[in-house]
Amino acid sequence: MNHTQVLVVGGGPVGMLVAAELGHHGVRTVVLEAEPQTVDRPKAGTLHARTTQGLARRGHLPVPVATEDLVGRGLAEGFHFAGAPGLVITAPASEPRPVLGRSQAELERDFERRARERGVDVLRGHRVTDIVQGPDAVHVTALGPDGERRFTAEYVVGADGARSTVRERLGFTADTHPATVSALLGLVRLTDPDTVPYGWHRTPRGWTIAGVSPYGHSRLITMDFRGPHPDRHAPLTLDELRREGERIVGHRMPMTDARFLSRFSDFSRLVRNFRQGRVLLAGDAAHIHFPVGGQGLNLGLQDALNLSWKLAHTLAGTAGKDLLDTYDTERRPAGQRVIDNTRAQVALMRPDPGLDPLRDLVAELLEIDAANTHLGHMISAQETVYPARTGRGSRGEGRFLPNLPLTTAAGPTDLIRLLLPGRPLLLLLGEAGRAHAEQGAAWAHVVRTVSATPARPLPWDAVLVRPDGYIAWAPDGGSLAGALVDWFGEPRRRT
């Protein structure tokens, strides 16, 4: 029998990020992954702004130190909404770029490397066959290269994808929307690339999405809005993909040498609670939706960044009452938001000419800066605001604190650098902020306190920032001591 503090089922990017973060906090962690090695597949490859911002704060993405001349400036990347151009995703210039291309496989390898470096035991080729939850531990059985192995863990994180064994075995209930679209994906060699429309292309018969390479393999997606797949799990053939592409575009589209073929749909599912006792779900195990806008990978990585520090504090005994339950109350609405906006985009993408006036109206709205920003922040999750935990109505609590240049006794730095240790940060701003230092002193074993002068004034003289970058407390939300009790439990007695 193998004992560990946390067992992560599923070693994709989400599971490996959870493991890497838990390893950073010194949590004994085991990852069980069915695949013997990372599989390169043409899946998600877009990181949006809130994901890149969160990963930067945890040291997974490099970003230059913020300087005063970046304050107030912005970055912008062109994107699409429901397949139509015109959306612009923006972010502060002191943050990473708002749209970043990174393949799922690349992320998985990077997070796995970090997890192993931090002492995490990654067991590949191990498929979970059973999971039983008890009052004090979770018992997991897995079949590996050397036969059956049994594990016990204080907590289990199910990050094992859309067909999650953890979700099914423990009977997590979910809300679903049935499939209405049948989509095909292939990584193929196009023998006449000029016959394939580049990018997002709509006809009266559906959509094609093509990243055409004249020299190697091209990524081709087809979307048929006439109904779901008759057999969702039937193997896809190259001939079927070719016929469907030709039906939609209306002419020959020769292709050969398929490296990867897959079916998908707009079926959506959201579990009703991300936590069941000592078992928590993350990523596709908790939510799936139509992959328009590249939001699924981002949603899962944000789950991982939200969950890992809370689980670490729970295991260390430095968590406030019900801290782990905030994982569900914060992340389930985020999952619902993505499912809702992807369903809205699917509705706009239907090739019914009767929808043309609606598409024209949306295109007009995208020309209005405020509307464009609203949709851009929705797609990139920069609109995310978590519910206030203290209940005292701070203007800042639950909002993401943008990176800002700071000057400390050690010299120039910024918020991202101060969060890299992974500890909650009590930032005392200017002379007035030092008045809060005494209240925070009793939590010095948990919270890092730093006095700094910001490049430009903030609305407060102090702020408590969570490891994932969101504000946990500001002075207009009640006492600091009360907030610290809420988040991290009673103070440690001084000796």
N, C-alpha and C positions, 0 to 999 in steps of 0.2 A: 504494500500500500504506500502511495506517494502522498505526502502532506505538503500543502502550500497555503499561503495566505489568499492569493487570488489565482484562479485558473481562467484564462482567456480562451474561449472556444472560437477558433477562426483567426487565421493569420493573414488576412488581407490588410490593406492600409489602415482601416479603422482599428482592427484588433492589435496590429503591431504598434500603432501609435499609443493606444491604451497601455500596452505592455512597456513601451519605452518610457512613458511618463511615470508609471508605477515604479519601474526600475530606478528612475531618477530619485524617487522618494525613498528608496531602500526597501520597497515592498517585495517580499518573496513572491515571484510570479512565474507561472508556467503557461506557455502557449501551446495549444494543440491545433495543428493545421493538417488537413487531409492531403494537400498537395505536397509531393516530395521536394518541390522547388517552386520558385516564383514563375508563374506562367505569363508570358507576354501575349496579351489579347488587346484588340482594338476597342477598349472600353473608355471610360471617362478619362479626360486628359486636361480638364480646365479647373484651375483653382481660382475662386472668386475672392473679392476683397476681404470679407470678414475672416475667411479661412487663412489667407496669407498673413493677415494681421495677427491672428491668434498663433499661428505657427512661428512667426517671427518672435513673439513674446516668449515662446518656449525654446528658442534657439534652433528651430528646425529650418529656418530660412534666413539667409544673411541679408542684412539691410544696413546701409550706412548710418552713422550717428546723425541724428536730426540736428540741424542748425537753425539759427534764428531766421535766416533768409528764406527757409522753407515754410515757416508759419504763415498760414493764410493762403498758400498756394495749393494748387490741386493737380492731380494726374487724371487722365481720361483715356478710356479704351472703348472703341466701337464694338457693339455686340448686336444681338438681334432679340426680337420679342415675337414669339409665335412664328419664327422663320423669316420675319420681315426685318430688313435693316432699319437703322435709325436710333436704336437704343444706345445710350452712352453710359458706361459705368465709371463713376468717379470715385476718388479717394484722396485724402490729404497727401501732399507731396512728401511728408515726413514718414509715410508708410510704404510698404512694398507696392509694386504695381497692382492695380485693381483687377487685372486678368492675367493669369500666369499659366503657361502651358507646362504641365508635368504629368507624365503618364502614371496610371495606377500602379503599374509594375515598378516603375522607378521609385515611387513613394514607398511602396511595400518594402523594397530592398533597403532603402535608406532607413526606414523606421526599424526594420529587423536588425540591421547592423547596430543601431543605437541601443536597441533592447538587449542584444547579446553583450555589448560592451558594458552595460549597466547590471549585468548579472542575471538577466532573465533566461530561463531555460526554455528554448524554442524547440519543440518536438514536431518535426515534419513527418508526413506519412502516417499520421495518427487521426483516425476518424472516430468521432464520438458515437457510441451506440446506445448509451443509456445515461440518464441523469436523474438523481433522486435527491430531493431537498429535505433535510432534517432540521430540527430546531437550532442546532449549533454548527452545522456544517452542510456542505453539499457534496454528494458522492457521485463521481463521474466514472463511467467505463468507456474505454477507447480501444480500438483495434489498431495495432501498429505493426511495423515490420517484424517484430519479435513475438507477435501474438497479443493477447488481451492484457491490458494494464488497467489498474484501478487507482483513482486519485480522490483525495478529500481536500476541500478548500473551504476557507471561511466565506469567500464570495466567489461567484462565477459571473463572468461577463460573456454574454452570448453575442459574438460579432461574426456569426457564421452564415451571413447572407440571407438572401430572399427565401431560400428553402431551409431555414434554420432548424436544426435538430433540437436546439435548446428551446426555442419557442414552441415547437410542436409537442415535445415530450412533456413540458410543464404546463401546456394548455393555456398559454397567454391568449386572451380574447382580443379580437381586433375588429375594426370597422373597415369595410372594403367597398370598392366600386368595381363593377365587372368590366372586362375588356370590351372595347368597341373598335379598336384599331389593330390591324395585323401588320407588323413591321418586320423587315428582314435586314440583316447586317452581314456584309461579307468583306473580307480582305482579299482582293482578287487582282489579277493582272489584266488591265484593259488593253486589248490588242489594237483598238482604234480610239484613243482617248478623246479625239475631237467629237465623238458621237455622244459623249456624256456631258450634260450641263454641269458646270462647276458650282459648288456651294449648294445653297438651299434653292430648290426649283419646284414650283407648284404647277400642275396641269389640272384639267378637269377630272383626271382619273387618280390623282394622289400627289405624293411628293417623292422626290429623290434628293438625297443629300450626299454629295460626293467631294472627297478630297482627292483630286486626280493627280496621280504621279505619272509622267510620261516615261519614267525610267524603271520603276519598280512596281510594287503592289499599291493599289489604291483602296481607300475605305469607301464603301458604297452602302447606303441605307435606302430602303424603299419603305413607303408608308401607304397602306391601303385602308381607306376609311369606310369600306363597305361592311365591315364586321370583324369579329375576332378570328383567330386561327381555328380551323376545324379540329386540328390536333396540335396543341401548343408545343408538345414535346417530341413531335416527329422530326427526325433528322432533316436538316435543310440541305438541299443539293445545289450545286452550281447552276444547273439548268433551271431550277425553279427561281433562283435569284435573277438570272438573266431574263427569263420570260416575264417576270414581274416588272423588272426595270424597263423592258421594252414596251410592255403594256402601258406603263405610266407616261413615258416620254414620247411614245408613238412612232418609234423607229428602231432599227437594229442597234444593239449595244453589245458587240462581241467581247467576251471575257474568257479567261482561262486561269488555271493554276490557283485555285482557292486555298488560302492558308488558314482561313478561319471563317466559319459560317454559323449564324445564330438567328433565332427568332426572339422577338419581344413584343410587348403590347402596352396598352395604357392602363392595365389593371393596377389598382392602387390598394394599399393596405396600411393601416396605422394601428398598432396595438393600443389598447385602452389604458395600459399602464406600463411604463418602461421598467418598472421594478416589481418583482414578486418575491418578497422576503429577501433572501440572500442572493438572488439571481437578477441580473440587470441586462437589458438588451441595448444594443447600439448598432447604428448603421442600418443596412438593408434588413437585418433581422427584425428591426422595430418598424421600419417604414419603407415602402417602395412606391414608385410613381413613374409616369412616363418620363424618359430621360431627356426632356427638352430643356435647354438652357444649362445643362451640365451641373444641376444642383444636387444630385444624389450623393456623389462623393463628398462634396462640401458639407452637406448636412451631416453625414456620418463622421467626418473628421471633427466637426464642431461638437458632436455628441462626445467624442473621445476626449477633447480638451475640457469639456464641462464635467465629465464624470470622473476623470482620473484623479484630480486633486481632492475632490470630495471623498472618494473612496480611500485615498491615502490618509486623510485626516481621520476618517472613521476608524481605520485600523490602528492608527497611532493614539487614539483616545483623545484627540484634540478637536473633535467635531461638536458643534452645537446640536441642540435637540432637533432631530429630524433633518439634519443637513442632507443626508443621502436622498431623502424624499424630494428635495428641490430639483434633483436631476430630472424627474418626471415632470414636475410642474413647470420647469423651464424649457425642456427640450420637446415635450409633446406638442405644445402650441407651435413651435418652430416647424415640426414635421407636418402639422396640419396646414400651415401656411404654404409650404412648398407643394403639397398635394393639391391644394385649392388653386394655386396659380398655374400649375402645370395642366390641370383640367381645363382652366379657362383658356390656356394657350392652345390645347387640343381643339377646343370648340372653335376658335378663330381659324385654325389651320384646315378645317374641313373644306374640301374643294367645291362646296356648293356655291354657285354664282349668287344665290340669294344672300350670302354673307358678305358680298363685296362692299355694300354700304357700311357695314360694321367695320370691316378691315380698313376702309378709307377713313372712317372716323378715328380709329386707333392710330393710324398713321398721322392724322392731324394732331392728335393729342401728344404724340411723341415729339412734335415740333415745339411744344410748350415746355420750357425749361423745368418748371416745377413738376409737371407730370412725368417728364423723362427721368428726372432725378428720383421721383417716388418709385417708378418701376425699376430703375437701375439699382436702387438700394434694396428693393424687395428681392430681386434676382440674386444679388450679392450678399444678402442677409445683413446688410448694414443698418436695416431698419429694426433689427432685433433689440427689444427692451425686455428684460426679465422682470417679473413682478417683485415689488419691494418685499423683502423678508421681514424688515423691522416694523412695517406698517405705519411708519410715522411720516411718510410722504415727502421724502427728500426729492428735490428736482433731479438729482443725479443718480440715485440708487437704481441699479439694474441697467444703466446705460454703459456703453463702451467708452472708455476714456482714450481719446486719440493720443498718439505719440506726441510728446512735446519736449523741446530742448530744456535742460535743467542745468543749473550750476550748483554743485555741492562742495563741501570742504575739500574733496579729492580732485575737484576740477570739473570741466564740462562733461555732461553725459546726457542721457535721455530716458524716458519712461521705459522703453523696451529693454535697455540694459539693466535697469533696476529690477525688472521682473524676471530676468533670466534665471536667478536661483530657484524659481518656482515657489517662493513663499509669498503669502499675502503681504502687501506693502502699505504701510502707513506713511504717507507722504506729507510732511510738514512744510508748508509753503510760506517762506518769509518769517519775519519776527513773530507775527501774530500766531502762526501755526504752532510755534513751540509751546503754547499754552496747553496743547492736547497731549504733549509728550508724557506727562505724569499718568494720565488715564491709560495710555497704551503700555506703560512699563510692565504691568503685571502679565501681559501676554507676550513678553519678549521671546519666550521659548517657541512661539508660533509665528508672530508677526515681525517682519523686518521694518524698522523705523528709520527713515532718512529725512534729514532737513535739507531743503533745496530752494533755490530761487528760480522760478520759471521765466522763460524768455518773454512771455506775455502773461498778464494776470489771469487767474482762473476765478470762477464765481465764489470759491471757498478759500479758507486759509489752511485747510487740511483735507485729505481725502484718503479713504481706505480702499485699496484696489485688490481685487481677487487675482489669483495667479493666471486666470484666463483673460484678464484685461478689463473685466467689468467692474463697475463701482459698487462696493459693498456698503459704503457709508459716506455721507458728507454732513457737515455741521448743521444744515437745516433739517436733518432727519432725526433729531434727538441726540442723546448722549452717546459718545464713542464707547464708553464702557458697556452700555446696554447693547449696542450693535455687536461688540466683540463677544459678549455672552451668547447672543443669538447665533452667531456664525461659528464660534470656536469654543464654546462652553465656558465654565467658570474659570476665573483666573487662577494661576498657580500661586500658592502661598509663598510668601517671602520668608527666607530663613535668616 
